[in-house]
């Protein structure tokens, strides 16, 4: 990771027992049995119920030069792209930068309003990261890349040793089952950079040392 200034950061909200989503995810309930209505309303209440208290953490989510997400985070479709699906975020997604979506099924880039373009990567996490780093720095690789999730995608990058910084937003309830951060990830050495408790969440930032 030396020789460049752009960081590879993952940023994810999890329950106190480490789950980013519950079981039985569907198009109508993308977070499954998540302790709320299935839309992540309880997991992510800290963003929407107390935006001023969590302004710095919310602003960090939009500060990267490029983003990576798994296909499950992009949408509920599986297999071939049999209908036009442009993500959960409407015509003007909040990213305003290139977003690289991991998938096994090719698709042409999808430009959206506000500067977001979805690029669909079929040749794996290393390729997606290389493309995102180039896009983040306008070719020089110096911009930050933010890996948004879900947990399964982040676990792949952690296992491959490709994450510099881990930002966790831990909410005070448990789910007991679902998609779990650190599942099957080898032991990691982390250095705590900062922590901050808030009304519905504790924000933790770690530097990944190994």
N, C-alpha and C positions, 0 to 999 in steps of 0.2 A: 504493500500500500504506500510505500515511500515514493518520492519523486513527483508528487502531485499535490495540489492544494484542495481539490474537490473531494468531499467526503461521501461515503456511501452510508446512508442513514436509514434505519427502519423506525417507523413511528406507528404504534398500535395501542389501542385500548383493550384491556383484558380484565376479566373478573379476578377476584382475589385468588382463585385457584387456577388461573392461567388461561382461561378460555376466551377466545375472541368471537365465538358464535356457539350457539347450542346445536342440538341434534335436529334432524328433520327440517332442513332448510328447503324452502320452496320459493317460487317467484313472488307469491303473496307474502311470505314470511322469510325474507332473505337471511335473517339471522337465526332462524329456527326457534327452538325453545330457549329464548334468551332472557327469560325472567320478566319480559314485557310483552309487547304486542307482536314481536317477531321482526320488527323493523330496526332493531338496535336502539330503540328510544331510551331504554333504561341504561344500557351500556354507555351510551354517548350523551346522557343527560347533562353531564358536566359542560359540554360545549354549548348547549342550547338553553339550559336553565340559568347558567351563570357565565355568560360570554365575557363580561367585563372582568370578572375575577380570573378568568383563564385566557385573557387576551394574548399573552406572549406565546403560550403553547398553541393556540389556534393560528396565530400569525405564522409560526414556524412551519405549519403544514403547507402553507402556500409559498414558502420562500425558496424552494428548490428549483434548479434549472431544468430538471426532468424527473419523471416519475416512472415506477415500475409497479405493476400489479398482476396478480394471477387472474386467469379467466373466471374463476368462481367469484372474485370480487367485482369483476367487470359486469357480470350478469349471470342469469340462471341457465342459459342455453348450453347444451352439451352437443358434442358431435359437430357435424357440418353446420355452417351458418345458414340455416334454412329460413330465417327471417331477419329483417333489418333490426338490429339491436345496437344502440349507441350508448349503453351504460345507464346507470341509475340516476344520473345527475342532470338530465334535461339537455336542451339545445346549447346551453352556455355552462359547461361544467366548471367547477371551481379551480381547476388546475392552471389554466392559462399558460400551458407549456406542453411539450411533447410527453405523451404517456405511452409506455411500452407494455403491451398486454401479452402475457405468456399464453400460448395456445398450441394445440397440435394441428390446427386447421387453418390454412392460409386465408388471408383476406386483405384486400387493398386498404391502405391508410384511410382513416375517416376524419376529415377536418370538421371541427365544430366551431361555434361562435366563441369569441373571446380569446382566441389564440391556442386553444387545445386542439391537438391532433392525436388521435389514437393510432398507434403503429402495432401491428400484430406480428409477434415474433414466434417462429415455429422451431428454431434451432437451439433452444435452451437458455438457461439463466445466464451463462457467461456471455453469450452473444447479446442478450437483452441488455446486460450491464454495459458492455462495450458501446453499444449504440446509444444508450442513455447518457453515458459519460461524454461521448462526443457531442451529443445534442445539448447537454447541460452547459458546456463551455463554448458553444458555437464553434466546435471543432478543436479547441485547445484542451478540453478535458478538465478544466479547472472549476466548474460549477458543481454544486452538491447534487447528488442523486438521492431521491427519497423513495424507499420501497415501502409502499403503503399496506401491503398484505395481499390476501389474508395471511393468517398464521402459517399455513402450509407453505406458502411461497417464502415467507421470511425464514422458516425453518430450513428450507433448501439453501438459502444464501448463508445462513449461519453455519450450516454443516460444511459448506464449501469454503468457509473462512473469508468471505467477501464483504463482511459488514464492519464498518469502522465504529459506528455509534448506534446505540440502542436506546430509543426513547419509549418508555412504557407509561401508560396512564392506567393506573390500577383502581378499579371501582370496588366499593365495599360490599360485595355480595359474591356468592359462589354459584356456579352453574352445575358442577358435578359431572358433566359430560359435554362433548361437542368437539370443536376444532381447537386444539390446545397449542399454545406457544411452547417451544422447546421440546415438543414431542419427537423422540428419536434423534435429538441433536446431541452430539458428543459433548463432554464437559467443556465449559468455557471459563476463561479467566477474565473477569470484568473489573474495571476500575470505576468506582462511583464518581461521577462528575458533579451532579447536583441532585437534590431532592426538594420537593415542595408539596406540603399538604394543602388541599383546598376543600371546599365544602362537600363535594361529592366524588372526590378523586384524589389520589396521590400521584404526583408527577415524578418520575425517576429517569435520570439520564446516566447511561453507562458508556464508557469507552471499552470496546472489545479488544482485548490484548492478545487473545489466542483462541 
